[in-house]
Amino acid sequence: MTSGKYDKTELHLQGVGTLSTNMQIAAELLALPSRGGFSLKEISEKASISERQLRNWRNDSRFQNLVAQKTRQNVKEVIPNVLEAVVQRAIEGSAKHAELVLKYEGLLTDRHEVVATVPEQTRHDVSEFDRINDELERELKELKDLIGKVDEEDLDN
């Protein structure tokens, strides 16, 4: 267990800012697949910090960004091995793997075609809309006239 003190040596990372060496160590371990098999307690010990400090850091957006950056870096490092395995499966005759290789190389893209159709019963002539609009305006005028008459009767009483 540590005393809760951490290394004051700081590193500046592009897009993350200035973080302590302890943060770097903890982030590296958290970014490993399955956290490298380490528990949070073991990670905090390896980073020379308390578990509580590690929990606090895990809620800090700068630290989260650092872990995400390290995770992306780890993924980039294994991409050549993944591609090699996919190519090998494609060579062995897997159509799905061949498709993945071609898509990765930009030689094959998904094509999505959208065709909009309007059912015949929903098509209306503009004159129909004009007729409905005129009818609504007439009804509105009648209602306004009725309201005016009611107001005049109230004034007379």
C-alpha positions in Angstrom: 0.0 0.0 0.0 1.2 3.5 -0.6 1.1 6.6 1.5 -1.2 8.2 -1.1 1.6 10.5 -2.3 2.4 10.3 -6.0 5.3 11.3 -8.2 5.2 15.0 -8.9 7.1 14.5 -12.2 4.7 15.6 -14.9 4.5 14.8 -18.5 2.6 16.8 -21.1 0.6 14.9 -23.7 -1.0 16.4 -26.7 -4.8 16.7 -26.3 -4.6 15.5 -22.6 -2.5 18.1 -20.8 0.0 17.7 -18.0 -0.4 14.5 -16.0 1.8 12.9 -13.4 4.0 9.8 -14.1 1.7 7.9 -11.7 -1.3 8.7 -13.9 0.7 7.5 -16.9 1.4 4.2 -15.3 -2.2 3.7 -14.1 -3.5 4.6 -17.6 -1.1 2.2 -19.3 -2.4 -0.6 -17.1 -6.0 0.3 -17.4 -5.7 0.5 -21.2 -4.5 -3.1 -21.5 -7.0 -5.7 -22.6 -8.8 -6.9 -19.4 -6.6 -4.4 -17.5 -3.7 -6.9 -18.1 -5.3 -9.2 -15.6 -4.7 -6.8 -12.8 -7.2 -5.7 -10.2 -7.7 -2.1 -9.4 -5.9 -2.6 -6.2 -2.9 -4.1 -8.0 -2.9 -1.2 -10.5 -3.0 1.4 -7.8 0.0 -0.4 -6.1 2.0 -0.5 -9.3 1.2 3.3 -9.9 2.2 4.0 -6.2 -1.2 5.6 -5.4 -4.1 4.7 -3.2 -7.1 2.9 -4.6 -9.2 5.9 -3.7 -6.9 8.1 -5.8 -7.3 5.7 -8.7 -11.1 5.8 -8.4 -11.0 9.6 -8.3 -8.8 9.7 -11.4 -11.1 7.3 -13.2 -13.9 9.9 -12.9 -11.6 12.7 -14.2 -12.2 13.5 -17.9 -8.4 14.2 -18.5 -7.6 10.8 -17.1 -10.4 9.1 -19.1 -9.0 10.7 -22.3 -5.5 9.5 -21.4 -6.8 5.9 -21.0 -8.7 6.1 -24.3 -5.6 7.4 -26.0 -3.5 4.6 -24.7 -6.2 2.0 -25.6 -6.3 3.3 -29.2 -2.5 3.1 -29.3 -2.6 -0.5 -28.1 -5.2 -1.3 -30.8 -3.1 0.3 -33.5 -0.1 -1.9 -32.5 -2.1 -5.1 -33.1 -3.8 -4.1 -36.4 -1.0 -5.6 -38.5 -1.5 -9.0 -36.8 -5.2 -8.8 -37.2 -4.9 -7.9 -40.9 -2.5 -10.7 -41.5 -5.0 -13.2 -39.9 -7.9 -11.8 -42.0 -5.9 -12.0 -45.2 -4.9 -15.5 -44.4 -8.5 -16.5 -43.9 -9.5 -14.8 -47.2 -6.7 -16.8 -49.0 -8.1 -20.0 -47.5 -11.5 -19.2 -49.1 -13.5 -17.2 -46.6 -15.7 -14.9 -48.6 -16.5 -12.8 -45.5 -12.8 -12.3 -44.8 -12.1 -11.4 -48.5 -14.9 -8.8 -48.2 -13.3 -7.3 -45.1 -9.9 -7.1 -46.8 -11.4 -5.4 -49.9 -13.4 -2.9 -47.7 -10.3 -2.1 -45.7 -8.4 -1.3 -48.9 -11.3 0.8 -50.1 -11.8 -1.5 -53.1 -15.3 -2.4 -52.0 -18.0 -0.2 -50.5 -21.5 -0.9 -49.3 -24.0 0.7 -51.6 -27.3 1.9 -50.1 -30.0 3.0 -52.4 -33.0 4.8 -51.2 -36.1 5.1 -53.4 -38.9 7.2 -52.1 -42.4 6.3 -53.4 -45.6 8.0 -52.5 -48.7 5.8 -52.5 -51.4 7.0 -55.0 -54.0 7.6 -52.4 -51.7 10.2 -50.6 -51.1 12.3 -53.7 -53.3 15.4 -53.8 -53.8 18.0 -56.3 -52.9 21.5 -55.1 -56.4 22.7 -55.9 -57.7 20.2 -53.2 -55.5 21.9 -50.6 -56.7 25.3 -51.8 -60.4 24.2 -51.4 -59.7 22.9 -47.9 -57.9 26.1 -47.0 -60.8 28.3 -48.3 -63.3 26.2 -46.3 -61.3 26.6 -43.1 -61.0 30.4 -43.6 -64.8 30.6 -44.1 -65.4 28.6 -40.9 -63.0 30.8 -39.0 -64.7 34.0 -40.2 -68.1 32.6 -39.2 -66.7 31.8 -35.7 -65.3 35.3 -35.4 -68.7 36.8 -36.4 -70.4 34.7 -33.8 -68.0 35.8 -31.1 -68.6 39.4 -32.1 -72.4 39.0 -31.9 -72.1 37.4 -28.4 -69.9 40.3 -27.2 -72.4 42.8 -28.5 -75.3 41.0 -26.7 -73.2 41.0 -23.5 -72.7 44.8 -23.9 -76.5 45.3 -24.4 -77.3 43.5 -21.2 
